[in-house]
């Protein structure tokens, strides 16, 4: 079922992802900003595709989508033994984990689902199924609370009239609700800090132009769209007070993978002595990785670059294209990492380790 | 008259601009790479429009186009006195100079045309007209020779197997022939240096994707298209050995205005200790300006950003857009300026002054 909503209508509630009567209901983000279309994924394959082609994207949102994907998968079947259920969950986890490689929240959420099965092997199958549903639900609820906490924690960093540059989309559409980096901005807005946002368009897939501008605009935040190439010029002109971005995976030393281009922005910010903040929940940390070099960087289709977003070629036939989807901001260029547990400041390694010691 | 050429046909000769039987004949660069279309401008207004909407662009090319525009203007009229002719040339110069504000070659070429009139006021009108035609022709011929000289002078900077990043288009299409920054690469290619080029797409108007990739590809140079946001990542991955860009105006201290985004690339190059070279003829220098702060930066239509190149909106209605068309690379981030008089190395001010002392 597709629900179309007119573009100009004021959207009070943007529901990135939710469980809806036996289906994973998401906003098809590839259609924004032209159309706000909700899509109901009724098969696990549809969830996988939605993650793969970025109908749903953003590290926390794809974690939530994958958890609901597991629920969807097991809801379709009857299991005669614990082993049957465990095998099916393992299969679903492996399949959904293959949708995209960089954002660790995907694997984190799937691991949580897998653990529910293993931890409750003495329960009967119906109970385990209920616990899986409860776990997916918890992932979603925690994400909502986490974003609010991050947003509040970030307020020590945001002053009245700040002009903030952001990159890609780390907003409502990247999470279940409220956002990571944009959540910090929404909270500042609620506190009447009158912040102004510059949104880099974020080629190749234009998440900044299409998604960030759309949601900030809907929520009444002052936003100006720029091309990615203009960020340096704006900093040079002293039009930017600080940077807030999200992250897809943060290593033990604080290196943070995020949408391709984030690294350039961090170098530019460093050169202009502008604070560069990353906002991400603890579920985005992967402390099993020593540093950012170990984070796998997704390579995506060349046509995303050569055909823009609208299937029209912008270059000559025969021209090669390179399309890495992420890069890594080295910890030394990060001024602070906003999490639900507070703002972590450099040097990061020991402080991150402390948060994850078990 | 429009001449259409199939995209896939091998183009042996790309003629950016020339005088063609009473018309200024140019390639309509807004149609590339899909179509190679030559347009004949038969009115001065058509020449002005062609410069304004970037049918012809690139500092040296618009200088040549404007000079031919003056020839076109006077060829339409009969003059009864020197004053009549002088007034008409002044009017044409003023009009054509209003097409775009940043590239100084436009004003430089028009000033040359104006000087011809003033220097020859004792000649009869027919002779002055002939001298104006000869001056436009000289501007064109000099541009061709200048590009070849620059290209040769740059060879001390280019090693075998160099991987060169370029930005926007400083090639055949930006000049009468051969190019500035890309001319250096063509010469390296002729010398079998096996260089590899990364071309930034250059948002908003995609001159890198559309024009640079097209002409390098036609000329058999190995070129890979990237989004502007990927330049930093490539440098971090040690995939770039040096940068070559063109310029629209270079101040007395070496500050160089070039397509928006050039500044970001220069900061990134500096951070990664990668040499950053500007290739530009002496006609691109404006030694009347102390530094880059005095270079006027053109602001262009917001729709160039918000509607991509193909009139399809990429952002929500009501979102503001900022669209400066150039920025300035500070002299301190430039490793060398390649000119027809040789490669100028830092510190620039005295060396530039020496080239322009009269």
Boltz contact constraints between the chains, C-beta under 6 A:
constraints:
  - contact:
      token1: [A, 33]
      token2: [B, 316]
      max_distance: 6.0
  - contact:
      token1: [A, 203]
      token2: [B, 227]
      max_distance: 6.0
  - contact:
      token1: [A, 203]
      token2: [B, 229]
      max_distance: 6.0
  - contact:
      token1: [A, 204]
      token2: [B, 227]
      max_distance: 6.0
  - contact:
      token1: [A, 206]
      token2: [B, 314]
      max_distance: 6.0
  - contact:
      token1: [A, 209]
      token2: [B, 314]
      max_distance: 6.0
  - contact:
      token1: [A, 209]
      token2: [B, 315]
      max_distance: 6.0
  - contact:
      token1: [A, 210]
      token2: [B, 314]
      max_distance: 6.0
  - contact:
      token1: [A, 213]
      token2: [B, 315]
      max_distance: 6.0
  - contact:
      token1: [A, 213]
      token2: [B, 316]
      max_distance: 6.0
  - contact:
      token1: [A, 213]
      token2: [B, 319]
      max_distance: 6.0
  - contact:
      token1: [A, 214]
      token2: [B, 316]
      max_distance: 6.0
  - contact:
      token1: [A, 217]
      token2: [B, 316]
      max_distance: 6.0
  - contact:
      token1: [A, 217]
      token2: [B, 318]
      max_distance: 6.0
  - contact:
      token1: [A, 217]
      token2: [B, 319]
      max_distance: 6.0
  - contact:
      token1: [A, 223]
      token2: [B, 319]
      max_distance: 6.0
  - contact:
      token1: [A, 224]
      token2: [B, 320]
      max_distance: 6.0
  - contact:
      token1: [A, 224]
      token2: [B, 322]
      max_distance: 6.0
  - contact:
      token1: [A, 225]
      token2: [B, 315]
      max_distance: 6.0
  - contact:
      token1: [A, 225]
      token2: [B, 319]
      max_distance: 6.0
  - contact:
      token1: [A, 225]
      token2: [B, 321]
      max_distance: 6.0
  - contact:
      token1: [A, 226]
      token2: [B, 322]
      max_distance: 6.0
  - contact:
      token1: [A, 227]
      token2: [B, 203]
      max_distance: 6.0
  - contact:
      token1: [A, 227]
      token2: [B, 204]
      max_distance: 6.0
  - contact:
      token1: [A, 227]
      token2: [B, 305]
      max_distance: 6.0
  - contact:
      token1: [A, 228]
      token2: [B, 228]
      max_distance: 6.0
  - contact:
      token1: [A, 228]
      token2: [B, 229]
      max_distance: 6.0
  - contact:
      token1: [A, 229]
      token2: [B, 203]
      max_distance: 6.0
  - contact:
      token1: [A, 229]
      token2: [B, 228]
      max_distance: 6.0
  - contact:
      token1: [A, 229]
      token2: [B, 260]
      max_distance: 6.0
  - contact:
      token1: [A, 229]
      token2: [B, 261]
      max_distance: 6.0
  - contact:
      token1: [A, 229]
      token2: [B, 264]
      max_distance: 6.0
  - contact:
      token1: [A, 230]
      token2: [B, 260]
      max_distance: 6.0
  - contact:
      token1: [A, 232]
      token2: [B, 263]
      max_distance: 6.0
  - contact:
      token1: [A, 232]
      token2: [B, 264]
      max_distance: 6.0
  - contact:
      token1: [A, 232]
      token2: [B, 267]
      max_distance: 6.0
  - contact:
      token1: [A, 233]
      token2: [B, 263]
      max_distance: 6.0
  - contact:
      token1: [A, 233]
      token2: [B, 327]
      max_distance: 6.0
  - contact:
      token1: [A, 260]
      token2: [B, 229]
      max_distance: 6.0
  - contact:
      token1: [A, 260]
      token2: [B, 230]
      max_distance: 6.0
  - contact:
      token1: [A, 261]
      token2: [B, 229]
      max_distance: 6.0
  - contact:
      token1: [A, 263]
      token2: [B, 232]
      max_distance: 6.0
  - contact:
      token1: [A, 263]
      token2: [B, 233]
      max_distance: 6.0
  - contact:
      token1: [A, 264]
      token2: [B, 229]
      max_distance: 6.0
  - contact:
      token1: [A, 264]
      token2: [B, 232]
      max_distance: 6.0
  - contact:
      token1: [A, 264]
      token2: [B, 268]
      max_distance: 6.0
  - contact:
      token1: [A, 267]
      token2: [B, 232]
      max_distance: 6.0
  - contact:
      token1: [A, 267]
      token2: [B, 268]
      max_distance: 6.0
  - contact:
      token1: [A, 267]
      token2: [B, 271]
      max_distance: 6.0
  - contact:
      token1: [A, 268]
      token2: [B, 267]
      max_distance: 6.0
  - contact:
      token1: [A, 271]
      token2: [B, 267]
      max_distance: 6.0
  - contact:
      token1: [A, 305]
      token2: [B, 227]
      max_distance: 6.0
  - contact:
      token1: [A, 310]
      token2: [B, 312]
      max_distance: 6.0
  - contact:
      token1: [A, 312]
      token2: [B, 310]
      max_distance: 6.0
  - contact:
      token1: [A, 314]
      token2: [B, 206]
      max_distance: 6.0
  - contact:
      token1: [A, 314]
      token2: [B, 209]
      max_distance: 6.0
  - contact:
      token1: [A, 314]
      token2: [B, 210]
      max_distance: 6.0
  - contact:
      token1: [A, 315]
      token2: [B, 209]
      max_distance: 6.0
  - contact:
      token1: [A, 315]
      token2: [B, 213]
      max_distance: 6.0
  - contact:
      token1: [A, 315]
      token2: [B, 225]
      max_distance: 6.0
  - contact:
      token1: [A, 316]
      token2: [B, 33]
      max_distance: 6.0
  - contact:
      token1: [A, 316]
      token2: [B, 213]
      max_distance: 6.0
  - contact:
      token1: [A, 316]
      token2: [B, 214]
      max_distance: 6.0
  - contact:
      token1: [A, 316]
      token2: [B, 217]
      max_distance: 6.0
  - contact:
      token1: [A, 318]
      token2: [B, 217]
      max_distance: 6.0
  - contact:
      token1: [A, 319]
      token2: [B, 213]
      max_distance: 6.0
  - contact:
      token1: [A, 319]
      token2: [B, 217]
      max_distance: 6.0
  - contact:
      token1: [A, 319]
      token2: [B, 223]
      max_distance: 6.0
  - contact:
      token1: [A, 319]
      token2: [B, 225]
      max_distance: 6.0
  - contact:
      token1: [A, 320]
      token2: [B, 224]
      max_distance: 6.0
  - contact:
      token1: [A, 321]
      token2: [B, 225]
      max_distance: 6.0
  - contact:
      token1: [A, 322]
      token2: [B, 224]
      max_distance: 6.0
  - contact:
      token1: [A, 322]
      token2: [B, 226]
      max_distance: 6.0
  - contact:
      token1: [A, 327]
      token2: [B, 233]
      max_distance: 6.0
